[in-house]
């Protein structure tokens, strides 16, 4: 098991890269050198158990969630179930909608349990768990997923705010989407919560039946997909500005509902160079931007 996982320090000497099958993490910790080393050691020790742990309950995790259903055995799987359970009564969702965020949370917890750090993040393919000691902050860039990735906004997360998770979903990402958003970035109290909500909101950014949107059954693209025969987006042609705004508005309504329900703190929805922001009621945490600010985290 340990030989399968790949763990190495990146050339910058600061970030740790860990990969095992479909799981690919970038980690960075901030603090005194000895504490960083202890955090990275704890992360590596926990990481080599993660994939086998998830595979052991994969059938359960690919099953649609239901209210008051049974709980899985492993810690990561339980994080996944807790994150998606608020949606089970009104939409299709499986615990896999929160897998990346839940893995990031679990690895981060192992780090901060083992070491005293000022800041840390675990980035699992764009779904990020954050740790911030008092007075610390991260500035995080929001990226549009295209052949050439481009920054469409930034968010500053400081220790005084409850946000400790950020996640992005969209049809161009590594997972299937039922919607047409290029990217939906969500801020939430945990990474698993952000991951699940980003999936739900991205699915809602849509123009059902539009002739310029290409779709295919998930099972035809990946026979073991938890989405089974649901149609997932494969291409989105050039849309008129009114169509773009209609699709974004559909996602905004869902994002506002989730914010008002306390499930998220904010969201930025992006489609074909148009962006709409749903902020927390207390403050504006997301902002459009055309350039990288100084101090932008690698997360």
Phi, psi and omega in degrees: 000314182293329180289334182288317180291140179251123183227124181207151173279133180289161184304336179288351177075005184243324187257146179254133177249126179229130180221146178201108183059234182279354183269127182219112187243143167243128186234140172218133178240149181235135181156197178286155190302316182298323179290322177298316179299319179295321179295316180293323177297318179293320178298315181296318181296321179286324186297321185294349179261349193293309187296316178297323179299315180290317180298329180296337180236024187298319180301315178297318185289341177267002180269137179307137180288152176221155180295137176057032178279178180293156179257145177285177184273318191279157182296316182293316179299323178294322175300317181298313182296316179299323183290326183265345186301329178296342184261350190297332185279346185228000176204162176286128175200144173243162178302340180297342177295345182240015188295315184295315179296321180294320177297315180301317179300314184297317180293319179297319180299321178296326181290311185283343173285327185270341189213156175264112185239159173271320178211158173195152171218152171235117184252111179254083178063031180102351173260119199236130171258136186239145168235133179223121171285169182304132178085359182263164179204161170235145166250123187242134177270144176254124190249135171277127184274101175225184177303322174242105185296141180226146180281127177245359177180171177224160171218139176256125180243118180243167188295339181285341180268156182280352185293125174226009178219142176219135183215152180231137177224155178174169186289341179272356184283188184281346178249157179291151176227146176274348183252191186239009179298136171292322178198136169236117180253130186238139171255133179211176182290332177226161180292322179295319176298316179297319181298311180297315183293322178299321177298313182296315182291318179298323176298329184280340177282100192201160172228083185305133177077006182292133185292341181270003181253120178267133182226157176213158178291135181301321182292336177284335180270325180212101187305333181263013181297141177288349179275353175053237186265015177290145182281124180248150186284132179241339178201149177224115179284176179296125183254153174289154184301323178295322178293319178301314183291326176297315179296315179297320179300325178298319177290323180299319180299320178292316180299319179295321177297317180293321177298312182293336178274356179082012182275335176223167177255336179180167180204150172236126184247129187230130178212119176045055174071008172252136182231136172236140185243134172246108183267164169291158181289336184280328186197166174264108186258346181244141182216141173291148181204149180247359180214156180285127175282160176295142178085012179295127180290155176289348181298000000 
